[in-house]
Amino acid sequence: MVNKGNHLKERIFMEKPVHFFSDLFEQLGLPSDSESIEHFIKRHRPLPEDVALADAPCWNEGQAEFLREAIEEDADWAELVDHLDVAMHQDN
């Protein structure tokens, strides 16, 4: 007989957590309300095509390392970091 409670726990632990853009900015130690996020992106874009997101001058060393690791390790944050990368490279 299968214990359905344990099966549910296993499914929950195996699924990737859901993160939001505001969570990413909190993780980076930046203001995470919608207005602050929008202001940050507008202020620091567009990044030149040949500049990786983590190499942008707007990050401190710890933030840059977090962004690099998120992508290299395909961490839970990777999808949001990819979205931020696109936003930071757009002209407007």
Helices and strands as residue ranges (DSSP letters): H 4-14, H 21-27, H 34-44, G 53-55, H 61-72, H 78-89
